[in-house]
Amino acid sequence: MKLVLASKSPRRSEILKNAGIDFTVRVADADETIPEGTKPQDAVVFLAARKAMAVERADDELVLGADTVVVLDDRILGKPKDKDDAYNMIKSLSGRVHSVFTGVCAIGNGVSITFAEETKVEFLPLTDEEIYTYINSDEPYDKAGAYGIQGLASKFIRGIEGDYFNVVGLPISRIYEKIITKL
């Protein structure tokens, strides 16, 4: 079977490419509204499935959808709307541990595999100056929780518990184990 990534995320493509996995990218618009009251780990699987199902596929293709959220105190932090939103998100993460959930859905030719992966991330305590310097870069605005662990925010990360690549947007070892080895 051929793998189709249902994501326009350059980070997800880079993770698959760096792992030596052959794939193509095909993206369709999918409603990303989460039903109210949905737990974060269920929400990411729901959205990953919605993205995967929105993509047309041939009989010999397996479509991989993914969605990542940052969660603090049971609250999902999406992509910031503006600088104030980015500031508030980073300020709330400062000096604390939060969770990053990525939901994965692979569907095609009778195959349906879904799961959520959680990684815990601890931020250093940050000054307002550090936060303002960061939010004045372009980095926070297309990322859940207003940060990218692989970029400028890397210096703010005290530690992680779990899969680093999950925080970037794709839990590659679990995808390899549960999906790629089955192709």
VENSUL-V342310 format. One record per pair of residues at least 12 apart in sequence whose ideal C-beta (glycine too) atoms are under 10 Angstrom apart, sorted by sequence separation. I is the first residue (numbers start at 1). J is the second residue. If there is no record, write none. Layout:
BEGIN
i->I j->J
i->I j->J
END
This chain:
BEGIN
i->13 j->25
i->34 j->46
i->51 j->63
i->52 j->64
i->53 j->65
i->77 j->89
i->103 j->115
i->104 j->116
i->134 j->146
i->135 j->147
i->139 j->151
i->140 j->152
i->3 j->16
i->12 j->25
i->33 j->46
i->34 j->47
i->51 j->64
i->52 j->65
i->77 j->90
i->102 j->115
i->103 j->116
i->104 j->117
i->134 j->147
i->138 j->151
i->139 j->152
i->140 j->153
i->32 j->46
i->33 j->47
i->51 j->65
i->52 j->66
i->102 j->116
i->103 j->117
i->137 j->151
i->138 j->152
i->139 j->153
i->150 j->164
i->10 j->25
i->32 j->47
i->50 j->65
i->51 j->66
i->52 j->67
i->77 j->92
i->101 j->116
i->102 j->117
i->131 j->146
i->137 j->152
i->149 j->164
i->150 j->165
i->5 j->21
i->9 j->25
i->31 j->47
i->34 j->50
i->48 j->64
i->49 j->65
i->51 j->67
i->77 j->93
i->101 j->117
i->102 j->118
i->137 j->153
i->149 j->165
i->8 j->25
i->30 j->47
i->33 j->50
i->48 j->65
i->50 j->67
i->72 j->89
i->75 j->92
i->100 j->117
i->101 j->118
i->102 j->119
i->134 j->151
i->149 j->166
i->150 j->167
i->151 j->168
i->3 j->21
i->5 j->23
i->7 j->25
i->8 j->26
i->9 j->27
i->30 j->48
i->32 j->50
i->47 j->65
i->48 j->66
i->49 j->67
i->100 j->118
i->101 j->119
i->134 j->152
i->149 j->167
i->150 j->168
i->3 j->22
i->4 j->23
i->5 j->24
i->6 j->25
i->7 j->26
i->8 j->27
i->30 j->49
i->31 j->50
i->32 j->51
i->47 j->66
i->48 j->67
i->70 j->89
i->73 j->92
i->99 j->118
i->100 j->119
i->133 j->152
i->134 j->153
i->148 j->167
i->149 j->168
i->150 j->169
i->2 j->22
i->3 j->23
i->4 j->24
i->5 j->25
i->6 j->26
i->7 j->27
i->30 j->50
i->31 j->51
i->45 j->65
i->47 j->67
i->48 j->68
i->72 j->92
i->99 j->119
i->100 j->120
i->147 j->167
i->148 j->168
i->149 j->169
i->2 j->23
i->3 j->24
i->4 j->25
i->5 j->26
i->6 j->27
i->30 j->51
i->45 j->66
i->46 j->67
i->47 j->68
i->72 j->93
i->77 j->98
i->98 j->119
i->99 j->120
i->100 j->121
i->134 j->155
i->148 j->169
i->2 j->24
i->4 j->26
i->5 j->27
i->6 j->28
i->29 j->51
i->30 j->52
i->44 j->66
i->45 j->67
i->47 j->69
i->70 j->92
i->98 j->120
i->99 j->121
i->123 j->145
i->134 j->156
i->145 j->167
i->4 j->27
i->28 j->51
i->30 j->53
i->31 j->54
i->44 j->67
i->70 j->93
i->73 j->96
i->75 j->98
i->77 j->100
i->97 j->120
i->98 j->121
i->144 j->167
i->6 j->30
i->27 j->51
i->28 j->52
i->30 j->54
i->43 j->67
i->44 j->68
i->72 j->96
i->97 j->121
i->98 j->122
i->121 j->145
i->123 j->147
i->28 j->53
i->29 j->54
i->30 j->55
i->44 j->69
i->72 j->97
i->73 j->98
i->74 j->99
i->76 j->101
i->96 j->121
i->97 j->122
i->98 j->123
i->130 j->155
i->131 j->156
i->143 j->168
i->144 j->169
i->28 j->54
i->43 j->69
i->72 j->98
i->96 j->122
i->97 j->123
i->121 j->147
i->130 j->156
i->143 j->169
i->27 j->54
i->28 j->55
i->44 j->71
i->71 j->98
i->72 j->99
i->95 j->122
i->96 j->123
i->126 j->153
i->26 j->54
i->27 j->55
i->28 j->56
i->41 j->69
i->43 j->71
i->70 j->98
i->71 j->99
i->93 j->121
i->95 j->123
i->96 j->124
i->121 j->149
i->26 j->55
i->40 j->69
i->70 j->99
i->71 j->100
i->93 j->122
i->94 j->123
i->95 j->124
i->96 j->125
i->25 j->55
i->26 j->56
i->40 j->70
i->41 j->71
i->69 j->99
i->70 j->100
i->71 j->101
i->93 j->123
i->94 j->124
i->95 j->125
i->119 j->149
i->123 j->153
i->126 j->156
i->26 j->57
i->40 j->71
i->69 j->100
i->70 j->101
i->92 j->123
i->93 j->124
i->94 j->125
i->95 j->126
i->124 j->155
i->125 j->156
i->39 j->71
i->44 j->76
i->68 j->100
i->69 j->101
i->94 j->126
i->121 j->153
i->124 j->156
i->34 j->67
i->43 j->76
i->68 j->101
i->69 j->102
i->90 j->123
i->93 j->126
i->94 j->127
i->123 j->156
i->124 j->157
i->125 j->158
i->40 j->74
i->67 j->101
i->68 j->102
i->69 j->103
i->94 j->128
i->122 j->156
i->123 j->157
i->124 j->158
i->26 j->61
i->28 j->63
i->30 j->65
i->32 j->67
i->34 j->69
i->39 j->74
i->40 j->75
i->67 j->102
i->68 j->103
i->91 j->126
i->121 j->156
i->122 j->157
i->123 j->158
i->124 j->159
i->40 j->76
i->66 j->102
i->67 j->103
i->68 j->104
i->90 j->126
i->94 j->130
i->121 j->157
i->122 j->158
i->123 j->159
i->24 j->61
i->26 j->63
i->30 j->67
i->39 j->76
i->40 j->77
i->66 j->103
i->67 j->104
i->91 j->128
i->94 j->131
i->121 j->158
i->122 j->159
i->27 j->65
i->38 j->76
i->65 j->103
i->66 j->104
i->67 j->105
i->90 j->128
i->93 j->131
i->121 j->159
i->122 j->160
i->23 j->62
i->65 j->104
i->66 j->105
i->120 j->159
i->121 j->160
i->122 j->161
i->64 j->104
i->65 j->105
i->66 j->106
i->90 j->130
i->91 j->131
i->120 j->160
i->121 j->161
i->7 j->48
i->23 j->64
i->64 j->105
i->65 j->106
i->87 j->128
i->90 j->131
i->119 j->160
i->120 j->161
i->121 j->162
i->6 j->48
i->34 j->76
i->63 j->105
i->64 j->106
i->65 j->107
i->89 j->131
i->90 j->132
i->102 j->144
i->119 j->161
i->120 j->162
i->21 j->64
i->63 j->106
i->64 j->107
i->88 j->131
i->101 j->144
i->118 j->161
i->119 j->162
i->121 j->164
i->6 j->50
i->7 j->51
i->34 j->78
i->62 j->106
i->63 j->107
i->64 j->108
i->87 j->131
i->90 j->134
i->91 j->135
i->100 j->144
i->118 j->162
i->119 j->163
i->6 j->51
i->7 j->52
i->62 j->107
i->63 j->108
i->86 j->131
i->87 j->132
i->90 j->135
i->100 j->145
i->117 j->162
i->118 j->163
i->119 j->164
i->121 j->166
i->5 j->51
i->6 j->52
i->32 j->78
i->61 j->107
i->62 j->108
i->86 j->132
i->89 j->135
i->117 j->163
i->119 j->165
i->121 j->167
i->5 j->52
i->6 j->53
i->61 j->108
i->62 j->109
i->69 j->116
i->71 j->118
i->87 j->134
i->88 j->135
i->98 j->145
i->119 j->166
i->120 j->167
i->4 j->52
i->6 j->54
i->7 j->55
i->16 j->64
i->60 j->108
i->61 j->109
i->63 j->111
i->86 j->134
i->87 j->135
i->117 j->165
i->118 j->166
i->119 j->167
i->6 j->55
i->59 j->108
i->60 j->109
i->62 j->111
i->64 j->113
i->65 j->114
i->67 j->116
i->68 j->117
i->83 j->132
i->86 j->135
i->100 j->149
i->117 j->166
i->119 j->168
i->5 j->55
i->57 j->107
i->58 j->108
i->59 j->109
i->62 j->112
i->85 j->135
i->86 j->136
i->90 j->140
i->116 j->166
i->117 j->167
i->4 j->55
i->6 j->57
i->15 j->66
i->57 j->108
i->58 j->109
i->59 j->110
i->62 j->113
i->66 j->117
i->68 j->119
i->70 j->121
i->72 j->123
i->84 j->135
i->86 j->137
i->89 j->140
i->4 j->56
i->12 j->64
i->51 j->103
i->52 j->104
i->53 j->105
i->55 j->107
i->57 j->109
i->83 j->135
i->93 j->145
i->119 j->171
i->4 j->57
i->50 j->103
i->52 j->105
i->55 j->108
i->82 j->135
i->83 j->136
i->86 j->139
i->87 j->140
i->92 j->145
i->93 j->146
i->117 j->170
i->118 j->171
i->4 j->58
i->12 j->66
i->48 j->102
i->49 j->103
i->51 j->105
i->52 j->106
i->53 j->107
i->86 j->140
i->89 j->143
i->92 j->146
i->93 j->147
i->117 j->171
i->2 j->57
i->48 j->103
i->49 j->104
i->50 j->105
i->52 j->107
i->80 j->135
i->85 j->140
i->86 j->141
i->89 j->144
i->90 j->145
i->91 j->146
i->116 j->171
i->117 j->172
i->1 j->57
i->2 j->58
i->12 j->68
i->44 j->100
i->45 j->101
i->47 j->103
i->48 j->104
i->49 j->105
i->52 j->108
i->85 j->141
i->89 j->145
i->90 j->146
i->115 j->171
i->117 j->173
i->1 j->58
i->4 j->61
i->6 j->63
i->7 j->64
i->9 j->66
i->11 j->68
i->44 j->101
i->45 j->102
i->46 j->103
i->48 j->105
i->49 j->106
i->83 j->140
i->86 j->143
i->89 j->146
i->90 j->147
i->117 j->174
i->1 j->59
i->2 j->60
i->3 j->61
i->4 j->62
i->5 j->63
i->6 j->64
i->7 j->65
i->9 j->67
i->41 j->99
i->43 j->101
i->44 j->102
i->45 j->103
i->47 j->105
i->48 j->106
i->49 j->107
i->83 j->141
i->88 j->146
i->89 j->147
i->116 j->174
i->117 j->175
i->1 j->60
i->2 j->61
i->3 j->62
i->4 j->63
i->5 j->64
i->6 j->65
i->7 j->66
i->9 j->68
i->40 j->99
i->42 j->101
i->44 j->103
i->45 j->104
i->46 j->105
i->48 j->107
i->82 j->141
i->86 j->145
i->87 j->146
i->115 j->174
i->1 j->61
i->2 j->62
i->3 j->63
i->4 j->64
i->5 j->65
i->6 j->66
i->7 j->67
i->40 j->100
i->41 j->101
i->43 j->103
i->44 j->104
i->45 j->105
i->52 j->112
i->80 j->140
i->81 j->141
i->86 j->146
i->93 j->153
i->100 j->160
i->115 j->175
i->1 j->62
i->2 j->63
i->3 j->64
i->4 j->65
i->5 j->66
i->7 j->68
i->40 j->101
i->41 j->102
i->42 j->103
i->44 j->105
i->79 j->140
i->80 j->141
i->85 j->146
i->86 j->147
i->95 j->156
i->97 j->158
i->102 j->163
i->39 j->101
i->41 j->103
i->52 j->114
i->79 j->141
i->80 j->142
i->94 j->156
i->97 j->159
i->99 j->161
i->100 j->162
i->104 j->166
i->113 j->175
i->40 j->103
i->49 j->112
i->79 j->142
i->80 j->143
i->83 j->146
i->90 j->153
i->93 j->156
i->95 j->158
i->97 j->160
i->99 j->162
i->100 j->163
i->102 j->165
i->115 j->178
i->79 j->143
i->80 j->144
i->97 j->161
i->102 j->166
i->114 j->178
i->115 j->179
i->49 j->114
i->78 j->143
i->79 j->144
i->80 j->145
i->101 j->166
i->102 j->167
i->113 j->178
i->48 j->114
i->77 j->143
i->78 j->144
i->79 j->145
i->80 j->146
i->90 j->156
i->100 j->166
i->102 j->168
i->104 j->170
i->113 j->179
i->48 j->115
i->77 j->144
i->78 j->145
i->79 j->146
i->80 j->147
i->100 j->167
i->102 j->169
i->104 j->171
i->46 j->114
i->48 j->116
i->76 j->144
i->77 j->145
i->78 j->146
i->99 j->167
i->100 j->168
i->102 j->170
i->103 j->171
i->111 j->179
i->45 j->114
i->76 j->145
i->77 j->146
i->100 j->169
i->102 j->171
i->106 j->175
i->113 j->182
i->44 j->114
i->45 j->115
i->46 j->116
i->77 j->147
i->101 j->171
i->104 j->174
i->44 j->115
i->45 j->116
i->100 j->171
i->104 j->175
i->111 j->182
i->44 j->116
i->102 j->174
i->106 j->178
i->111 j->183
i->43 j->116
i->44 j->117
i->70 j->143
i->71 j->144
i->72 j->145
i->102 j->175
i->106 j->179
i->41 j->115
i->42 j->116
i->44 j->118
i->70 j->144
i->71 j->145
i->104 j->178
i->105 j->179
i->106 j->180
i->41 j->116
i->68 j->143
i->69 j->144
i->70 j->145
i->104 j->179
i->40 j->116
i->41 j->117
i->68 j->144
i->69 j->145
i->70 j->146
i->106 j->182
i->39 j->116
i->41 j->118
i->67 j->144
i->68 j->145
i->70 j->147
i->106 j->183
i->40 j->118
i->12 j->102
i->70 j->167
i->68 j->166
i->6 j->105
i->68 j->167
i->6 j->106
i->44 j->144
i->66 j->166
i->68 j->168
i->6 j->107
i->68 j->169
i->4 j->106
i->67 j->169
i->68 j->170
i->3 j->106
i->66 j->169
i->68 j->171
i->4 j->108
i->66 j->170
i->1 j->106
i->3 j->108
i->66 j->171
i->2 j->108
i->64 j->170
i->1 j->108
i->1 j->109
i->66 j->175
i->1 j->111
i->64 j->175
i->64 j->179
i->64 j->180
i->62 j->179
i->62 j->180
i->62 j->182
i->62 j->183
i->11 j->142
i->10 j->142
i->11 j->143
i->9 j->142
i->9 j->143
i->15 j->150
i->14 j->150
i->11 j->148
i->11 j->150
i->11 j->151
i->19 j->165
i->18 j->165
i->15 j->165
i->15 j->166
i->19 j->170
i->21 j->172
i->12 j->165
i->15 j->168
i->19 j->172
i->11 j->165
i->14 j->168
i->15 j->169
i->16 j->170
i->18 j->172
i->19 j->173
i->21 j->175
i->14 j->169
i->15 j->170
i->21 j->176
i->12 j->168
i->13 j->169
i->14 j->170
i->15 j->171
i->16 j->172
i->19 j->175
i->20 j->176
i->11 j->168
i->12 j->169
i->13 j->170
i->15 j->172
i->19 j->176
i->23 j->180
i->11 j->169
i->12 j->170
i->21 j->179
i->22 j->180
i->9 j->168
i->10 j->169
i->11 j->170
i->16 j->175
i->21 j->180
i->9 j->169
i->12 j->172
i->15 j->175
i->16 j->176
i->20 j->180
i->9 j->170
i->19 j->180
i->22 j->183
i->7 j->169
i->21 j->183
i->7 j->170
i->16 j->180
i->5 j->170
i->3 j->175
i->3 j->179
i->3 j->180
i->1 j->179
i->3 j->183
i->1 j->182
i->2 j->183
i->1 j->183
END
